[in-house]
């Protein structure tokens, strides 16, 4: 498959293998360290709602009722509930979040039932699943490049990739999706090479598992199909027939959820409204650039999360962004020039097709899907494969000066990843999360002797309130209403806070009470006194 030196088929030098083993250990450490530290944000809170088997309607009916209740009332909707099992978890998704297939949520429900529902325990499943990406990526590299040294280099990049570490520590399905992409791709290449029926059968299983993990797995299967047709020169060969048969079987297995999706298209549109909002071209391009660089380093993004930390050396890290973009671009050019079509076509198609299917609608219709790193993960897998091949090839260069230059490049990339993982491991929130203001909101409220928090189901409040419940002290009481209902303000509390209330509610309350902003970023107000 490869036109370059046969040295690529050799194992890496002992010093490099030793270094990669150390990086692998570090990568495993970063995936499990401080699992509970970062804010359990809006989306993760909804994962816990699915674990409970309850729907959002049930939560609103029982909690947003205008009465003063303990914080425990929100927390009980984020753990397995008596009388509700796996079927209820699946039903909760079918009713509220059809765009999220049930495989991961069934797994996390069973996991929490055994190991408990603490933040660390809930996130630990994703961390453990993420470890399967290492053998999956190694296998994919062997199938694609027939190069152990490229496989080892890809492991090194994956181990300390900030983006992969962040999603390994999140109670969402994306670490499972990464594993499904890697295993599906490796199985496809092996099935094409050997033509074995049982391998095509395994590929059919990976298609189904991918679809039941995340809907955009359909774009991965489409990428695979385009690749198969291209390699077979668009002829209806035995390999093409096998691919179509296997993929059809995988899609047939997914039909039950497809029917649920069809019946809930309006609900999907309603719950994904945040990614439908138009964003400027400059804003989209800026996010695309940030997400590509985040694959290798993101430590310069520390300032919003460590406002009191003054480290100019970390801020200078943003000057690495042009370097990383040039490295990625050159990797694809190098790949195209140095490898056979069977190699570069696979990476180009895996990276390009899912990205284009998200970018074009964002540009033509308007939206933000392509700016969310988690939705473009297949593209980042392709980028890492291309960069790994470039680095592995260049450190074997016959010219000493070339080897030294590329060893320096590897040192910069790896060191940047390690620094990024160290910095983010100490943060209570990071760029990949929402609910950024919740830790500070909780600190403000927790300082009060007898506080009451008032809010409603306005905007994204339901998820943010569930997230906040993990940070508030047990003495905090809450009073939640459904908009446009106005809350009746009780008087037997030392401090009464208002969280993200609508402008209409704020205006109505301002006629009766003196209201002051306490934390602008968190949209937190406080009632100071009645107006006389």
C-alpha positions as CSV (number, residue, x, y, z in Angstrom):
1,X,0.0,0.0,0.0
2,X,2.8,2.4,0.8
3,X,5.2,3.9,-1.7
4,X,7.7,5.1,0.9
5,X,10.6,3.2,2.6
6,X,10.1,-0.3,3.9
7,X,11.5,1.0,7.2
8,X,7.9,1.9,8.0
9,X,7.2,-1.8,8.4
10,X,9.7,-2.1,11.2
11,X,9.0,-1.6,14.8
12,X,10.0,1.8,16.2
13,X,13.4,2.1,17.9
14,X,13.6,1.1,21.6
15,X,13.8,4.7,22.8
16,X,10.7,5.6,20.9
17,X,8.7,2.6,22.2
18,X,9.8,3.5,25.7
19,X,8.7,7.1,25.2
20,X,5.3,6.0,23.8
21,X,4.7,3.6,26.7
22,X,5.3,6.5,29.0
23,X,2.8,8.7,27.0
24,X,0.3,5.9,27.1
25,X,0.5,5.7,30.9
26,X,0.2,9.4,31.1
27,X,-2.8,9.3,28.7
28,X,-4.6,6.7,30.9
29,X,-3.8,8.8,34.0
30,X,-5.2,12.0,32.4
31,X,-8.4,10.1,31.5
32,X,-9.1,9.2,35.1
33,X,-7.6,12.0,37.2
34,X,-10.0,14.5,38.8
35,X,-13.0,12.8,37.1
36,X,-15.4,14.6,39.4
37,X,-13.7,18.1,39.3
38,X,-15.2,19.7,36.2
39,X,-18.7,20.9,36.3
40,X,-21.3,18.2,35.6
41,X,-22.8,20.4,32.9
42,X,-26.2,20.7,31.2
43,X,-25.8,17.8,28.7
44,X,-24.4,15.5,31.3
45,X,-27.3,16.3,33.6
46,X,-29.7,15.2,30.9
47,X,-27.7,11.9,30.7
48,X,-28.6,11.5,34.4
49,X,-32.2,12.3,33.7
50,X,-32.2,9.4,31.1
51,X,-30.6,7.2,33.7
52,X,-33.5,7.9,36.0
53,X,-35.9,6.7,33.3
54,X,-37.9,9.9,33.7
55,X,-39.0,12.4,31.0
56,X,-38.6,16.1,31.1
57,X,-42.3,16.5,31.4
58,X,-42.4,14.4,34.5
59,X,-39.6,16.5,36.0
60,X,-41.4,19.7,35.3
61,X,-44.7,18.5,36.6
62,X,-43.2,17.3,39.9
63,X,-40.6,19.9,40.6
64,X,-41.6,23.1,38.8
65,X,-44.7,23.5,40.9
66,X,-44.2,26.8,42.7
67,X,-43.5,25.3,46.1
68,X,-40.4,25.5,48.2
69,X,-38.5,22.1,48.0
70,X,-35.1,20.8,48.9
71,X,-32.3,20.4,46.4
72,X,-32.7,16.7,46.7
73,X,-35.9,17.0,44.7
74,X,-33.8,17.7,41.6
75,X,-31.2,15.2,42.4
76,X,-33.6,12.3,42.6
77,X,-34.3,12.7,38.9
78,X,-30.7,12.1,38.2
79,X,-30.3,8.5,39.5
80,X,-32.0,5.2,39.0
81,X,-35.5,5.5,40.4
82,X,-37.6,2.7,42.0
83,X,-40.0,1.2,39.5
84,X,-38.1,2.5,36.5
85,X,-35.7,0.4,34.5
86,X,-33.9,0.2,31.2
87,X,-37.2,0.3,29.2
88,X,-38.0,3.6,30.9
89,X,-34.5,4.9,29.9
90,X,-35.2,4.0,26.3
91,X,-38.7,5.5,26.5
92,X,-37.3,8.8,28.0
93,X,-35.0,9.1,25.0
94,X,-37.7,8.3,22.5
95,X,-40.0,10.9,24.0
96,X,-37.5,13.7,24.8
97,X,-34.2,13.1,22.9
98,X,-34.9,11.0,19.8
99,X,-31.7,12.3,18.2
100,X,-29.7,10.4,20.7
101,X,-29.9,6.6,20.1
102,X,-30.1,4.4,23.2
103,X,-27.0,2.2,23.3
104,X,-24.8,4.4,25.5
105,X,-27.7,5.4,27.7
106,X,-28.6,1.7,28.4
107,X,-25.0,1.0,29.2
108,X,-24.7,4.0,31.6
109,X,-28.0,3.1,33.2
110,X,-26.7,-0.4,34.0
111,X,-23.3,1.0,35.0
112,X,-24.7,3.4,37.5
113,X,-27.0,0.8,38.9
114,X,-23.9,-1.2,39.9
115,X,-21.3,1.4,40.7
116,X,-23.4,4.3,42.0
117,X,-24.4,7.7,40.6
118,X,-21.7,10.0,41.8
119,X,-20.2,12.2,39.2
120,X,-16.9,10.3,39.1
121,X,-18.7,6.9,38.9
122,X,-21.0,8.1,36.1
123,X,-18.1,9.6,34.0
124,X,-15.9,6.6,34.7
125,X,-17.7,4.5,32.1
126,X,-16.7,6.9,29.3
127,X,-13.1,6.9,30.6
128,X,-13.0,3.1,30.5
129,X,-14.6,2.9,27.0
130,X,-12.0,5.5,25.8
131,X,-9.2,3.0,26.5
132,X,-10.6,0.7,23.8
133,X,-9.7,3.5,21.3
134,X,-6.0,2.6,21.7
135,X,-6.2,-1.0,20.3
136,X,-8.8,0.1,17.8
137,X,-6.5,2.9,16.5
138,X,-3.5,0.6,16.5
139,X,-5.4,-2.0,14.5
140,X,-6.7,0.6,12.0
141,X,-3.2,1.9,11.4
142,X,-1.9,-1.7,10.7
143,X,-4.7,-2.3,8.2
144,X,-4.3,1.1,6.5
145,X,-0.5,1.7,6.6
146,X,0.9,-1.8,7.3
147,X,3.2,0.2,9.5
148,X,3.8,-0.6,13.2
149,X,5.8,2.6,13.7
150,X,2.8,4.7,12.4
151,X,0.5,2.8,14.7
152,X,2.7,3.5,17.6
153,X,3.0,7.2,16.7
154,X,-0.8,7.4,16.4
155,X,-1.1,5.9,19.9
156,X,1.2,8.6,21.2
157,X,-0.9,11.4,19.7
158,X,-4.1,9.9,20.9
159,X,-2.8,9.4,24.4
160,X,-2.2,13.1,25.1
161,X,-4.7,14.6,22.7
162,X,-6.7,17.2,24.8
163,X,-9.8,16.7,22.7
164,X,-9.9,12.9,23.3
165,X,-9.1,13.3,27.0
166,X,-11.9,15.8,27.5
167,X,-14.5,13.5,25.8
168,X,-13.2,10.5,27.8
169,X,-14.2,12.4,30.9
170,X,-17.7,13.3,29.9
171,X,-20.9,11.4,30.7
172,X,-21.9,11.4,27.0
173,X,-21.7,8.9,24.2
174,X,-18.7,10.4,22.3
175,X,-15.9,8.2,23.6
176,X,-18.1,5.2,22.6
177,X,-18.6,6.8,19.1
178,X,-14.8,7.2,18.7
179,X,-14.3,3.5,19.4
180,X,-17.2,2.6,17.0
181,X,-15.5,4.7,14.2
182,X,-12.1,3.1,14.7
183,X,-13.4,-0.5,14.9
184,X,-15.8,-0.1,12.0
185,X,-13.0,1.4,9.8
186,X,-10.5,-1.3,10.7
187,X,-13.0,-4.0,10.1
188,X,-13.9,-2.6,6.7
189,X,-10.3,-2.5,5.5
190,X,-9.7,-6.0,6.7
191,X,-12.9,-7.3,5.1
192,X,-11.9,-5.6,1.8
193,X,-8.4,-7.2,2.0
194,X,-9.5,-10.7,2.9
195,X,-13.0,-10.9,1.5
196,X,-14.2,-13.0,4.4
197,X,-17.9,-13.3,4.9
198,X,-17.6,-13.3,8.7
199,X,-15.6,-10.1,8.6
200,X,-18.3,-8.5,6.5
201,X,-20.7,-9.8,9.1
202,X,-18.7,-8.1,11.9
203,X,-18.7,-4.9,9.8
204,X,-22.5,-5.1,9.7
205,X,-22.5,-5.3,13.5
206,X,-20.2,-2.2,13.7
207,X,-22.6,-0.3,11.4
208,X,-25.5,-1.1,13.7
209,X,-23.5,-0.3,16.9
210,X,-22.4,3.0,15.4
211,X,-25.9,4.0,14.5
212,X,-27.2,3.0,17.9
213,X,-24.5,5.1,19.4
214,X,-24.8,8.4,17.4
215,X,-26.8,9.3,14.4
216,X,-23.9,10.8,12.5
217,X,-22.5,7.3,12.2
218,X,-24.5,7.3,9.1
219,X,-22.0,9.7,7.6
220,X,-19.2,7.4,8.6
221,X,-20.9,4.5,6.8
222,X,-21.5,6.8,3.8
223,X,-17.8,7.7,3.8
224,X,-16.9,4.0,3.9
225,X,-19.2,3.4,0.9
226,X,-17.7,6.2,-1.2
227,X,-14.3,4.8,-0.4
228,X,-15.3,1.2,-1.4
229,X,-16.8,2.4,-4.7
230,X,-13.8,4.6,-5.4
231,X,-11.3,1.8,-4.8
232,X,-13.4,-0.6,-6.9
233,X,-13.4,2.1,-9.7
234,X,-17.2,2.4,-9.4
235,X,-17.8,-1.1,-10.7
236,X,-20.4,-3.4,-9.1
237,X,-17.8,-5.9,-7.9
238,X,-17.9,-8.6,-5.2
239,X,-16.5,-6.2,-2.6
240,X,-19.1,-3.5,-3.4
241,X,-21.9,-6.1,-3.1
242,X,-20.5,-7.3,0.2
243,X,-20.3,-3.7,1.5
244,X,-23.9,-2.9,0.4
245,X,-25.2,-6.2,2.0
246,X,-23.4,-5.6,5.3
247,X,-24.4,-1.9,5.5
248,X,-28.0,-2.8,4.6
249,X,-28.1,-5.4,7.4
250,X,-26.7,-2.8,9.9
251,X,-29.3,-0.2,8.8
252,X,-32.1,-2.8,9.0
253,X,-31.1,-3.5,12.6
254,X,-31.5,0.3,13.2
255,X,-35.0,0.5,11.7
256,X,-36.9,0.4,15.0
257,X,-35.1,3.7,16.0
258,X,-35.5,5.1,12.5
259,X,-39.3,4.8,12.9
260,X,-39.1,6.6,16.3
261,X,-37.1,9.4,14.7
262,X,-39.7,9.8,11.9
263,X,-42.5,10.0,14.5
264,X,-40.6,12.7,16.5
265,X,-39.1,15.0,13.8
266,X,-40.8,18.1,15.4
267,X,-39.4,17.2,18.8
268,X,-35.9,16.8,17.3
269,X,-36.2,20.3,15.7
270,X,-37.3,21.8,19.0
271,X,-34.6,20.2,21.1
272,X,-31.8,21.1,18.7
273,X,-32.7,24.7,18.3
274,X,-29.4,25.9,19.8
275,X,-27.4,24.5,16.9
276,X,-29.8,25.9,14.3
277,X,-29.0,29.5,15.2
278,X,-27.1,31.3,12.5
279,X,-23.5,32.1,13.0
280,X,-21.3,34.4,10.9
281,X,-18.8,32.9,8.5
282,X,-16.0,34.5,10.6
283,X,-17.4,32.8,13.7
284,X,-17.6,29.4,12.0
285,X,-14.1,29.6,10.6
286,X,-12.7,30.7,14.0
287,X,-14.4,27.6,15.6
288,X,-13.1,25.3,12.9
289,X,-9.6,26.5,13.4
290,X,-9.9,26.3,17.2
291,X,-11.3,22.7,17.1
292,X,-8.4,21.5,14.8
293,X,-5.8,23.0,17.1
294,X,-7.7,21.6,20.2
295,X,-6.9,18.1,18.8
296,X,-3.3,18.7,19.8
297,X,-3.2,21.5,22.3
298,X,-5.6,23.9,24.1
299,X,-3.7,25.1,27.2
300,X,-3.9,28.8,26.0
301,X,-7.7,28.7,26.5
302,X,-7.2,28.7,30.3
303,X,-7.9,32.4,31.0
304,X,-11.7,32.3,31.2
305,X,-11.5,29.3,33.6
306,X,-8.5,30.6,35.7
307,X,-9.2,34.3,35.9
308,X,-6.7,34.8,38.8
309,X,-3.9,32.8,37.1
310,X,-1.4,35.1,35.4
311,X,0.8,33.0,33.2
312,X,1.9,34.8,30.0
313,X,3.8,31.7,28.9
314,X,0.5,29.8,28.6
315,X,-1.1,32.7,26.7
316,X,1.7,32.6,24.2
317,X,0.6,29.1,23.3
318,X,-2.0,30.5,21.0
319,X,0.9,31.3,18.6
320,X,1.1,27.5,18.1
321,X,-2.2,27.6,16.2
322,X,-0.6,28.6,12.8
323,X,2.1,26.0,13.4
324,X,-0.5,23.2,14.0
325,X,-2.6,24.2,11.0
326,X,0.4,24.1,8.7
327,X,1.3,20.7,10.2
328,X,-2.1,19.4,9.4
329,X,-2.2,20.8,5.9
330,X,1.3,19.5,5.1
331,X,0.3,16.1,6.6
332,X,-2.4,15.7,4.0
333,X,-0.2,16.9,1.2
334,X,2.6,14.5,2.3
335,X,0.1,11.7,2.6
336,X,-1.2,12.3,-1.0
337,X,2.3,12.4,-2.4
338,X,3.8,9.4,-0.5
339,X,1.1,6.8,-0.2
340,X,-1.0,4.7,-2.6
341,X,-4.6,5.8,-3.4
342,X,-5.9,3.0,-1.1
343,X,-4.3,4.9,1.8
344,X,-4.8,8.6,1.2
345,X,-8.3,8.1,-0.3
346,X,-9.5,6.5,2.9
347,X,-8.3,9.4,5.1
348,X,-9.4,12.1,2.7
349,X,-12.9,10.7,2.5
350,X,-13.3,9.9,6.2
351,X,-12.2,13.4,7.1
352,X,-14.0,15.2,4.3
353,X,-17.4,13.7,3.8
354,X,-18.7,14.1,7.4
355,X,-17.2,17.6,7.6
356,X,-18.8,18.7,4.3
357,X,-22.2,17.3,5.3
358,X,-22.1,19.6,8.4
359,X,-20.3,22.6,6.9
360,X,-22.4,23.1,3.8
361,X,-25.8,23.3,5.6
362,X,-24.3,25.7,8.1
363,X,-23.1,27.9,5.3
364,X,-26.2,27.7,3.1
365,X,-29.1,27.4,5.6
366,X,-27.4,28.6,8.7
367,X,-26.5,26.7,11.8
368,X,-23.6,25.7,14.1
369,X,-23.3,22.0,13.8
370,X,-19.9,22.1,12.2
371,X,-18.6,24.3,15.0
372,X,-19.3,21.7,17.6
373,X,-16.2,19.5,17.9
374,X,-18.1,16.4,19.1
375,X,-20.1,16.2,15.8
376,X,-17.0,16.3,13.6
377,X,-15.0,13.5,15.4
378,X,-14.6,11.4,12.2
379,X,-12.7,14.3,10.6
380,X,-10.4,14.5,13.6
381,X,-9.7,10.8,13.4
382,X,-8.6,11.3,9.8
383,X,-6.4,14.3,10.8
384,X,-4.6,12.3,13.5
385,X,-4.0,9.4,11.1
386,X,-2.4,11.8,8.5
387,X,-0.2,13.6,11.1
388,X,0.9,10.2,12.7
389,X,2.0,9.0,9.2
390,X,3.9,12.2,8.5
391,X,5.7,12.1,11.9
392,X,6.5,8.4,11.8
393,X,7.9,8.7,8.3
394,X,10.1,11.7,8.9
395,X,11.8,10.4,12.0
396,X,13.1,7.5,9.9
397,X,14.5,9.9,7.3
398,X,18.0,9.1,6.0
399,X,19.1,12.7,6.5
400,X,20.2,13.5,10.0
401,X,19.1,17.1,9.8
402,X,15.6,16.0,8.8
403,X,15.3,13.6,11.7
404,X,16.4,16.3,14.2
405,X,13.9,18.8,12.8
406,X,11.0,16.4,13.0
407,X,12.0,15.1,16.4
408,X,11.7,18.8,17.5
409,X,8.2,18.9,15.9
410,X,7.2,15.8,17.7
411,X,8.5,17.2,21.0
412,X,6.5,20.4,20.5
413,X,3.3,18.5,19.6
414,X,3.6,16.0,22.4
415,X,4.7,18.6,25.0
416,X,1.8,20.9,24.1
417,X,-0.7,18.0,24.5
418,X,0.8,17.1,28.0
419,X,0.7,20.7,29.1
420,X,-2.9,21.1,27.9
421,X,-4.0,17.9,29.8
422,X,-2.3,19.1,33.0
423,X,-3.9,22.5,32.9
424,X,-7.4,21.4,32.0
425,X,-7.2,18.6,34.7
426,X,-7.1,21.3,37.3
427,X,-10.0,23.4,35.9
428,X,-13.6,23.2,37.2
429,X,-14.9,23.8,33.6
430,X,-13.4,23.9,30.1
431,X,-14.2,25.0,26.6
432,X,-16.1,21.8,25.7
433,X,-18.7,22.3,28.4
434,X,-21.6,24.6,29.0
435,X,-22.9,25.7,32.4
436,X,-19.6,27.5,32.9
437,X,-21.1,29.9,35.4
438,X,-22.5,27.2,37.8
439,X,-19.5,26.8,40.0
440,X,-19.4,30.5,40.9
441,X,-23.2,30.6,41.2
442,X,-23.0,27.8,43.7
443,X,-20.2,29.5,45.7
444,X,-22.3,32.7,46.0
445,X,-25.5,30.8,47.1
446,X,-23.7,28.5,49.4
447,X,-22.2,31.4,51.4
448,X,-25.8,32.3,52.6
449,X,-27.1,30.9,55.9
450,X,-30.6,30.1,54.7
451,X,-30.8,30.7,51.0
452,X,-33.7,30.2,48.5
453,X,-33.1,29.9,44.8
454,X,-36.0,30.8,42.5
455,X,-36.0,30.0,38.8
456,X,-38.3,28.7,36.0
457,X,-38.2,26.5,32.9
458,X,-37.2,29.5,30.9
459,X,-34.5,29.0,28.2
460,X,-31.9,26.2,29.2
461,X,-32.7,26.4,32.9
462,X,-33.9,22.8,33.4
463,X,-30.5,21.3,32.4
464,X,-28.5,24.1,34.1
465,X,-30.5,23.7,37.4
466,X,-30.0,19.9,37.3
467,X,-26.3,20.6,36.8
468,X,-26.3,23.2,39.6
469,X,-27.9,20.8,42.1
470,X,-24.6,18.8,42.2
471,X,-22.8,21.9,43.6
472,X,-25.3,23.4,46.0
473,X,-25.3,22.7,49.8
474,X,-28.1,20.6,51.2
475,X,-29.4,23.6,53.2
476,X,-30.3,25.4,49.9
477,X,-34.0,25.4,49.1
478,X,-35.4,26.0,45.6
479,X,-38.7,27.3,44.3
480,X,-39.3,26.6,40.6
481,X,-42.2,27.6,38.4
482,X,-43.2,27.2,34.8
483,X,-43.2,30.3,32.7
484,X,-45.0,32.7,32.5
485,X,-46.2,32.0,36.1
486,X,-44.8,34.4,38.7
487,X,-43.4,32.9,41.9
488,X,-44.8,33.8,45.2
489,X,-41.9,35.0,47.2
490,X,-41.7,33.7,50.8
491,X,-40.1,35.8,53.6
492,X,-38.4,33.4,55.9
493,X,-35.1,33.2,54.1
494,X,-31.9,35.0,54.7
495,X,-31.1,35.4,51.0
496,X,-33.4,35.0,48.0
497,X,-31.7,34.5,44.6
498,X,-33.2,34.6,41.1
499,X,-31.6,32.5,38.4
500,X,-32.0,33.4,34.7
501,X,-35.5,34.7,34.9
502,X,-37.1,36.1,31.8
503,X,-37.3,39.9,31.2
504,X,-41.0,39.8,31.7
505,X,-40.7,38.1,35.1
506,X,-37.9,40.4,36.1
507,X,-40.0,43.5,35.2
508,X,-43.0,42.1,37.2
509,X,-41.0,41.3,40.3
510,X,-39.2,44.7,40.1
511,X,-42.5,46.4,40.8
512,X,-42.7,44.7,44.2
513,X,-39.1,44.2,45.1
514,X,-35.7,45.8,44.9
515,X,-33.7,43.5,42.7
516,X,-29.9,43.7,42.1
517,X,-27.6,41.7,39.9
518,X,-25.2,39.5,41.8
519,X,-23.3,37.7,39.1
520,X,-23.9,39.0,35.6
521,X,-22.3,36.2,33.7
522,X,-24.4,33.7,35.6
523,X,-27.6,35.7,35.2
524,X,-28.0,35.6,39.0
525,X,-30.0,38.3,40.8
526,X,-30.9,38.8,44.4
527,X,-34.0,40.2,46.0
528,X,-32.9,42.8,48.5
529,X,-36.1,44.2,49.9
530,X,-39.7,45.0,49.1
531,X,-40.3,48.3,47.3
532,X,-42.2,50.7,49.5
